[in-house]
Amino acid sequence: MIPADVQFRTTANAAAAAFAQSPPYLAYKTDVVVDVPSMNRHKTISRFVETRTRDDFAMLQDLPNGQRQYAHSFPLIPTFDAISYFRVVFTGTRNTLSYVEPGQAITFTDPHAASRADVVVLSLRYYRAAYADDSNDRVVHIVMDPLSTLTTNNKSDFYLHDVYVDTATNLPTRVHYSGPAAEFTCDYSVIGGHWLVTHATYAQTFYAPLHVGRMTATAEATNHDFAFPATPADPKLTQ
């Protein structure tokens, strides 16, 4: 078994390459359950989504026969690379258009080799990587320990914590972020030759001023019925 930091670098490169090979258009259905226990709020949202992957412009159709609107893919574009720079825009049940905004890919490369990557990293400067005991020949579990070089004076809600990797493809099967006030997990499958998010969970704790009260909201999304049309059914996506 190769060292954990080497496996992580290989996996990050594989994820970036899979993202770069995203289909031009993607259609899917998603079921999202949002819970805010302290306010007794529970909401289930089912939507058909057709998206243009190059800029994440999507048509969202509430199921079975609800409102149609145009926005980002909901709740995240399934081609999303969780080992990348990204931003979560989440407001609990107040806004059903909460979403994940993808950012630049992270890749590791030989400093002397030419690269077209948006972001190139040469070593793990911000994490200590180690294999967990549940790793095996088929799926390895890399535990990522954030270092003080990353966390000091950093206002991030969470940091990379676990990466599960299919050793046959080097692609992540699960990526998990953890922090004092937020948890974020993406589960992946290869469908139709494409590496896609099939399940995602997000939980965030919102604090009142002076931390005199708090509210935790969770969202769980299941994506299914994927299709890869050469031409989208909605003509607005071709404009």
C-alpha positions, 0 to 999 in steps of 0.5 A: 500500500502506498503512503497515505499522502501519496494516495491522497495526491493521486486521488485528488488528481483523479477527481480533478480529471473526472470533473474535467470530463463532465458531460456537457448536459446532465439530467437527474431527479433529487429528493432533499429532506431538510430538518430543523428540529428545534423549530419543529420544521421538516420539509421534503423537496423533490425536483427534476433538474437539467443542468449545463455543467460548464457553468452550472446553469440549471432548470429546476422543476418541482415534482410532480407538477410544481414550479419551474425556475432557473438557478444553480443545480439543486442542491449541488451539481452531481459532477461536483468535485469535493476535493476542490475549493468550493463554497456552501450557500445554505440557509436551512428552510428559509431558502430552497435554492441553497446550493454548493458553488463549485470552485477551482480544482486542486491537483498535485504535479511535478513542479517541472511538468507543464500543467493546465490546472487552475490550482497546482499544489506540490505537497500536503502543506495543510494536512497530515494524512494517515490510513484508518484501520478499516482500509482494505485492498478495495477501498482505503480510508484516508484520515486528513488531520488539518494542521495549524498552518491551515486552521490558524486565523481561518474562519472556515466552517469545516475542514477535510476529514475523511476520504474513502477511495476506490483503489481500482480507479483512485476515485473517491467514493466518499468525501467528508468535511468536519468542523465545530459548526458544520458537517458535509459529506458527499457519496459518489458512484460511477454511472454511465462512465461519469463520476457523480454525487449520488448522496450528500448530507450537510448540517450546520449550527447557527448561533444567536448573538453572544451564543445565547442560543443555537439552531441546527439545520440538516439537509440530506439529498439523494440524486437518482435517475441520471441521464446525459442528453446530447441536447437538453430538453429545455432550449434555454440551456443551449443559449 
